[in-house]
């Protein structure tokens, strides 16, 4: 599905408001001056307040699926606005889908 590419200037949060720490292993492809994110990137999450009953269970990482099918950086699919990031806690339990707050608007991938 086409959509604007995510880059290291994008803002991504967990469903509870924790902020993803954005970085990438990509050094080849940029969009609006910042490296494009890859489907293989795993982003730590900071500041998630989520609890299950009395137990603190914050999101600690975001793993990605559904990268671009027609464009890649170094053979790895890039992430775009249609990509799906799943948030996980320290025990590996999924806790919801990441929210892409904003990204660059000039380059898109499919």
N, CA, C and O of each residue as an XYZ file, in Angstrom:
440
protein
N       0.844     -1.170      0.000
C       0.000      0.000      0.000
C       0.896      1.243      0.000
O       1.842      1.306      0.785
N       0.630      2.215     -0.844
C       1.486      3.404     -0.889
C       1.298      4.293      0.332
O       0.240      4.303      0.962
N       2.341      5.030      0.643
C       2.277      5.972      1.749
C       3.598      6.687      1.913
O       4.618      6.242      1.388
N       3.589      7.788      2.636
C       4.815      8.533      2.891
C       5.795      7.671      3.673
O       5.411      6.975      4.612
N       7.070      7.723      3.275
C       8.094      6.954      3.969
C       8.348      7.517      5.364
O       8.326      8.730      5.574
N       8.588      6.617      6.306
C       8.968      7.018      7.656
C      10.477      7.231      7.674
O      11.226      6.480      7.049
N      10.916      8.257      8.394
C      12.349      8.501      8.526
C      12.680      8.799      9.983
O      11.802      8.766     10.845
N      13.945      9.089     10.254
C      14.358      9.293     11.648
C      13.792     10.572     12.257
O      13.964     10.810     13.452
N      13.123     11.394     11.461
C      12.448     12.580     11.989
C      10.974     12.316     12.306
O      10.283     13.190     12.829
N      10.497     11.118     11.990
C       9.105     10.760     12.248
C       8.844     10.682     13.750
O       9.761     10.452     14.538
N       7.592     10.876     14.132
C       7.184     10.715     15.526
C       6.234      9.528     15.595
O       5.211      9.488     14.911
N       6.595      8.560     16.437
C       5.812      7.337     16.600
C       5.638      7.107     18.101
O       6.586      7.245     18.874
N       4.413      6.753     18.503
C       4.136      6.495     19.914
C       3.450      5.139     20.069
O       2.889      4.596     19.117
N       3.509      4.610     21.281
C       2.750      3.399     21.582
C       1.304      3.824     21.857
O       1.044      5.020     21.997
N       0.356      2.884     21.938
C      -1.040      3.263     22.165
C      -1.306      3.906     23.523
O      -2.401      4.412     23.767
N      -0.304      3.889     24.412
C      -0.467      4.461     25.748
C       0.269      5.784     25.897
O       0.270      6.379     26.975
N       0.896      6.248     24.820
C       1.567      7.548     24.833
C       3.065      7.521     25.001
O       3.691      8.581     25.023
N       3.673      6.345     25.121
C       5.131      6.258     25.203
C       5.758      6.617     23.863
O       5.185      6.314     22.817
N       6.900      7.244     23.876
C       7.567      7.745     22.666
C       8.590      6.727     22.158
O       9.425      6.243     22.924
N       8.521      6.405     20.862
C       9.522      5.536     20.246
C      10.828      6.307     20.073
O      10.830      7.474     19.682
N      11.931      5.637     20.369
C      13.257      6.199     20.145
C      13.658      5.762     18.735
O      13.921      4.585     18.489
N      13.700      6.728     17.815
C      13.842      6.407     16.396
C      15.303      6.442     15.951
O      15.990      7.454     16.089
N      15.754      5.318     15.418
C      17.055      5.213     14.766
C      16.935      4.089     13.745
O      15.955      3.343     13.764
N      17.909      3.956     12.860
C      17.849      2.938     11.827
C      19.248      2.465     11.455
O      20.231      3.180     11.646
N      19.320      1.255     10.924
C      20.588      0.741     10.413
C      20.818      1.201      8.972
O      21.894      0.982      8.415
N      19.818      1.833      8.371
C      19.912      2.307      6.991
C      20.869      3.501      6.878
O      20.725      4.500      7.583
N      21.829      3.375      5.992
C      22.744      4.485      5.718
C      22.719      4.888      4.252
O      23.499      5.742      3.831
N      21.829      4.281      3.468
C      21.824      4.495      2.018
C      20.734      5.428      1.498
O      20.975      6.204      0.573
N      19.543      5.361      2.081
C      18.399      6.080      1.519
C      17.868      7.092      2.532
O      17.635      6.769      3.697
N      17.680      8.340      2.051
C      17.139      9.401      2.906
C      15.891      9.992      2.276
O      15.689      9.912      1.064
N      15.061     10.585      3.116
C      13.892     11.330      2.659
C      13.871     12.635      3.443
O      13.861     12.620      4.674
N      13.864     13.728      2.762
C      13.924     15.054      3.364
C      15.098     15.185      4.329
O      14.971     15.792      5.393
N      16.237     14.615      3.954
C      17.461     14.788      4.716
C      17.667     13.852      5.893
O      18.685     13.952      6.576
N      16.729     12.944      6.152
C      16.870     12.004      7.267
C      16.770     10.571      6.752
O      15.997     10.307      5.831
N      17.537      9.636      7.328
C      17.490      8.250      6.873
C      16.092      7.643      6.987
O      15.368      7.887      7.953
N      15.732      6.851      5.982
C      14.441      6.154      5.940
C      14.504      4.937      6.858
O      15.530      4.260      6.930
N      13.405      4.661      7.560
C      13.326      3.513      8.461
C      13.089      2.231      7.674
O      12.480      2.247      6.604
N      13.584      1.111      8.224
C      13.477     -0.193      7.574
C      12.569     -1.128      8.367
O      12.406     -0.982      9.579
N      11.980     -2.097      7.655
C      11.099     -3.075      8.291
C      11.841     -3.874      9.370
O      11.214     -4.341     10.321
N      13.137     -4.035      9.243
C      13.932     -4.796     10.213
C      14.289     -3.993     11.462
O      14.783     -4.567     12.432
N      14.054     -2.684     11.464
C      14.370     -1.852     12.624
C      13.465     -2.200     13.809
O      12.273     -2.457     13.636
N      14.038     -2.205     15.001
C      13.286     -2.376     16.243
C      13.522     -1.111     17.050
O      14.667     -0.722     17.281
N      12.436     -0.462     17.482
C      12.559      0.814     18.183
C      12.184      0.676     19.655
O      11.089      0.212     19.974
N      13.086      1.075     20.556
C      12.736      1.095     21.969
C      11.669      2.146     22.246
O      11.552      3.130     21.515
N      10.900      1.936     23.292
C       9.853      2.887     23.692
C      10.209      3.439     25.068
O      10.580      2.692     25.972
N      10.091      4.752     25.213
C      10.376      5.406     26.488
C       9.105      6.064     27.027
O       8.346      6.675     26.274
N       8.884      5.937     28.309
C       7.803      6.669     28.964
C       6.415      6.079     28.853
O       5.436      6.800     29.046
N       6.289      4.794     28.550
C       4.957      4.179     28.492
C       4.440      3.961     29.920
O       5.129      3.351     30.738
N       3.235      4.455     30.223
C       2.703      4.338     31.583
C       1.789      3.131     31.809
O       1.186      3.020     32.876
N       1.672      2.227     30.834
C       0.665      1.173     30.866
C       0.816      0.239     32.074
O       1.924     -0.160     32.432
N      -0.314     -0.096     32.687
C      -0.372     -1.070     33.769
C      -1.495     -2.065     33.494
O      -2.492     -1.734     32.852
N      -1.318     -3.281     33.987
C      -2.358     -4.298     33.929
C      -2.720     -4.581     35.375
O      -1.990     -5.270     36.088
N      -3.863     -4.039     35.802
C      -4.214     -4.113     37.224
C      -3.153     -3.356     38.014
O      -2.851     -2.207     37.691
N      -2.580     -3.982     39.047
C      -1.545     -3.292     39.831
C      -0.139     -3.437     39.239
O       0.807     -2.826     39.737
N       0.003     -4.248     38.171
C       1.328     -4.539     37.616
C       1.700     -3.532     36.518
O       0.968     -3.353     35.545
N       2.853     -2.881     36.699
C       3.405     -1.982     35.684
C       3.865     -2.836     34.516
O       4.672     -3.747     34.699
N       3.367     -2.557     33.318
C       3.659     -3.365     32.133
C       3.858     -2.460     30.915
O       3.061     -2.502     29.978
N       4.908     -1.648     30.922
C       5.087     -0.684     29.842
C       5.490     -1.334     28.521
O       6.093     -2.407     28.500
N       5.150     -0.675     27.434
C       5.685     -1.063     26.130
C       7.174     -0.743     26.161
O       7.571      0.333     26.608
N       8.005     -1.682     25.685
C       9.445     -1.421     25.677
C      10.049     -1.428     24.273
O      11.171     -0.961     24.076
N       9.296     -1.967     23.283
C       9.830     -1.981     21.918
C       8.708     -2.054     20.893
O       7.592     -2.486     21.184
N       9.043     -1.618     19.682
C       8.132     -1.711     18.536
C       8.839     -2.522     17.458
O       9.965     -2.211     17.070
N       8.168     -3.560     16.980
C       8.653     -4.366     15.863
C       7.704     -4.145     14.699
O       6.503     -3.956     14.892
N       8.253     -4.170     13.480
C       7.491     -3.760     12.299
C       7.183     -4.896     11.345
O       7.921     -5.878     11.262
N       6.077     -4.746     10.623
C       5.659     -5.648      9.543
C       5.047     -4.793      8.440
O       4.780     -3.607      8.636
N       4.834     -5.390      7.311
C       4.160     -4.720      6.184
C       4.940     -3.510      5.678
O       4.383     -2.428      5.493
N       6.239     -3.713      5.458
C       7.025     -2.662      4.820
C       6.664     -2.554      3.350
O       5.756     -3.235      2.873
N       7.371     -1.704      2.639
C       7.081     -1.502      1.223
C       7.382     -2.768      0.426
O       8.321     -3.499      0.741
N       6.588     -3.021     -0.599
C       6.762     -4.204     -1.431
C       7.573     -3.894     -2.694
O       8.174     -4.792     -3.282
N       7.589     -2.635     -3.103
C       8.234     -2.284     -4.365
C       9.485     -1.433     -4.227
O      10.156     -1.155     -5.221
N       9.803     -1.020     -3.023
C      11.031     -0.251     -2.831
C      11.750     -0.785     -1.599
O      11.126     -1.258     -0.649
N      13.080     -0.697     -1.639
C      13.885     -1.229     -0.545
C      15.174     -0.433     -0.418
O      15.611      0.227     -1.361
N      15.764     -0.504      0.746
C      17.068      0.103      0.996
C      18.017     -1.034      1.347
O      17.873     -1.671      2.390
N      18.977     -1.284      0.484
C      19.906     -2.382      0.728
C      19.223     -3.732      0.767
O      19.695     -4.633      1.461
N      18.124     -3.905      0.043
C      17.402     -5.170     -0.010
C      16.357     -5.363      1.079
O      15.652     -6.372      1.082
N      16.243     -4.414      2.004
C      15.266     -4.516      3.087
C      14.111     -3.561      2.819
O      14.344     -2.395      2.500
N      12.861     -4.031      2.941
C      11.724     -3.129      2.726
C      11.774     -1.917      3.647
O      12.179     -2.012      4.806
N      11.360     -0.794      3.114
C      11.297      0.450      3.887
C       9.955      0.505      4.609
O       9.029     -0.236      4.280
N       9.863      1.393      5.598
C       8.592      1.603      6.295
C       7.891      2.812      5.706
O       8.526      3.816      5.385
N       6.568      2.708      5.565
C       5.771      3.863      5.158
C       4.577      3.989      6.107
O       4.424      3.199      7.039
N       3.747      4.979      5.857
C       2.634      5.260      6.767
C       1.676      4.076      6.905
O       0.952      3.990      7.897
N       1.656      3.168      5.937
C       0.775      2.003      5.995
C       1.403      0.821      6.736
O       0.729     -0.185      6.954
N       2.667      0.916      7.124
C       3.333     -0.173      7.854
C       2.703     -0.343      9.239
O       2.127      0.589      9.800
N       2.830     -1.553      9.765
C       2.223     -1.864     11.059
C       3.321     -2.162     12.068
O       4.139     -3.060     11.872
N       3.324     -1.394     13.151
C       4.268     -1.622     14.243
C       3.527     -2.190     15.435
O       2.525     -1.623     15.870
N       4.007     -3.303     15.968
C       3.400     -3.907     17.151
C       4.256     -3.580     18.366
O       5.476     -3.740     18.335
N       3.620     -3.128     19.429
C       4.306     -2.777     20.671
C       4.311     -3.986     21.598
O       3.304     -4.681     21.728
N       5.458     -4.234     22.247
C       5.617     -5.375     23.145
C       6.105     -4.918     24.512
O       6.804     -3.912     24.634
N       5.721     -5.683     25.549
C       6.246     -5.421     26.891
C       7.498     -6.263     27.107
O       7.925     -6.975     26.198
N       8.088     -6.193     28.290
C       9.333     -6.903     28.585
C       9.178     -8.418     28.533
O      10.156     -9.134     28.315
N       7.962     -8.911     28.731
C       7.705    -10.355     28.697
C       7.408    -10.849     27.280
O       7.182    -12.041     27.074
N       7.408     -9.937     26.305
C       7.161    -10.307     24.909
C       5.701    -10.348     24.517
O       5.365    -10.826     23.433
N       4.821     -9.853     25.385
C       3.389     -9.846     25.080
C       3.051     -8.621     24.235
O       3.476     -7.514     24.565
N       2.290     -8.801     23.144
C       1.872     -7.645     22.347
C       0.897     -6.778     23.137
O       0.028     -7.288     23.845
N       1.053     -5.453     23.006
C       0.224     -4.528     23.783
C      -0.495     -3.510     22.918
O      -1.039     -2.534     23.434
N      -0.504     -3.721     21.624
C      -1.214     -2.811     20.736
C      -0.374     -2.397     19.548
O       0.781     -2.798     19.404
N      -0.978     -1.589     18.707
C      -0.350     -1.135     17.466
C       0.216      0.266     17.662
O      -0.424      1.136     18.252
N       1.428      0.462     17.157
C       2.076      1.777     17.235
C       1.283      2.801     16.431
O       0.644      2.470     15.433
N       1.336      4.042     16.883
C       0.644      5.144     16.214
C       1.690      6.037     15.553
O       2.586      6.562     16.215
N       1.562      6.200     14.244
C       2.457      7.092     13.508
C       1.845      8.483     13.573
O       0.826      8.754     12.938
N       2.473      9.359     14.343
C       1.928     10.702     14.564
C       2.214     11.583     13.347
O       1.319     12.251     12.830
N       3.452     11.575     12.904
C       3.768     12.326     11.685
C       5.039     11.788     11.042
O       5.814     11.058     11.659
N       5.227     12.168      9.793
C       6.421     11.781      9.043
C       6.648     12.808      7.949
O       5.864     13.743      7.787
N       7.709     12.631      7.213
C       7.994     13.551      6.121
C       6.920     13.406      5.035
O       6.237     12.384      4.972
N       6.773     14.415      4.193
C       5.668     14.404      3.227
C       6.108     14.386      1.757
O       5.260     14.371      0.866
N       7.399     14.387      1.496
C       7.856     14.504      0.111
C       8.059     13.167     -0.599
O       7.792     13.073     -1.797
N       8.521     12.138      0.099
C       8.822     10.859     -0.540
C       7.840      9.794     -0.083
O       7.502      9.700      1.097
N       7.384      8.986     -1.051
C       6.480      7.893     -0.693
C       7.027      6.586     -1.245
O       7.856      6.575     -2.155
N       6.553      5.497     -0.684
C       6.961      4.167     -1.127
C       5.757      3.255     -1.173
O       4.756      3.473     -0.492
N       5.880      2.232     -1.993
C       4.761      1.316     -2.183
C       5.205     -0.100     -1.946
O       4.402     -1.026     -2.058
